[in-house]
């Protein structure tokens, strides 16, 4: 059994991954919930932004010995700084004995130096009862409708959307990153399709450029307008 696993995919898989990891590594959980919150040796955390302060806090928490001799950390991280990744190198290389880390990140998020500390998490097998996630799907449906419309549209409509999107310059790169995260969420269930796998690899490649001011954001978004598979 390895000590550090990575699963690259949308943040919408957070609860399913936590449920699966508790099942796979045999950590007891409260049967009335999807997660293992009732077990003090199970730590399930989710961050939209993960920086150096979060890295230090996580390292301190992981250094504590678990009550049962084994510990499980399921960590979902939407965005992580380079400084935070450097700070986590030792943690994922030399964890406390008996501690297992399972990290969910969008495709292409981790630097190669940190990525090399992990092995791929197996395909998810344990299924959360559908009633557990129904409320989340209903609450998030309105938030992704614009992205669904984008994926279903022709190139001409997508290009017009890009032009309108870029008119509002406030937090534009952060909004672009959120958009790609939503695209990834919508495409991931169709990952068996070759064009979808290619699109996810493309997102992984360009996601890192969104933190850099040099590349043209218009060129990046126009690229996706032309290449993303049409999903209806």
C-alpha positions, 0 to 999 in steps of 0.5 A: 500500500502506497502512502500518497495517491492522486486523482485528477478530475473535477472537484465535484468528485470530492464526496465520491472520492472520500467515500471510496477511499474510506471503503478501499482503505477500510476506515470506519465511517458514519453510515448515515453520511457519505464521508468519514467525519465521525472517525477522528483518524479520517480527515476530509478537506476541500479548498478552492485556493491552497497557499503556503499557510494552508500547507503549513497547517496541513503539515502540522496536522499530519505530523500528529499521530492518529488515535488508531495507528492509521490515518487517512487524509482526503484532500480536494484542491482546486487551485494551489500555489507553487510555493505551497507545492514546494512546502508539501514535498517533504510531507508527501515524501516522508509522512507519518507511518500509517498515514495515507493521503488521497489528493484530488486536483484538476488535471495538470495542476501539480508541478512535476516535482510534487506529482512524482511523489504520488501514484495514480489512485485506482478508478472509483468503485464505491458509489455514494447513494444517489440521494446523498448528492441530489441536493448538491446537484440541484444547487449547482445546476444554475451555476454551470448552465452557461458552460453547458450552453457553451459546450452545446454551441457552434464555434461562432456562438462560442467565439461571441461568448469569448468576446463578451467574457473578456469585456469584463476585465475584473478577475478575468483570469480567475474567472477563466480558471473557474470556467475551465474547471466547470468544463472539466466537470461536465466532460469528465463523465464522458472520459471514455471518449477519445475526444474528451480525453484529448480535451482534458489533456488540453485543459491540463496543458493550458491551465498553468498558463492562466497564472501567467500574464504573458499568454494571450487569454483571448488566444487560449479561450478561442483555442478552446472555442474551436477545439472542445467537443460539442456536448448536447 
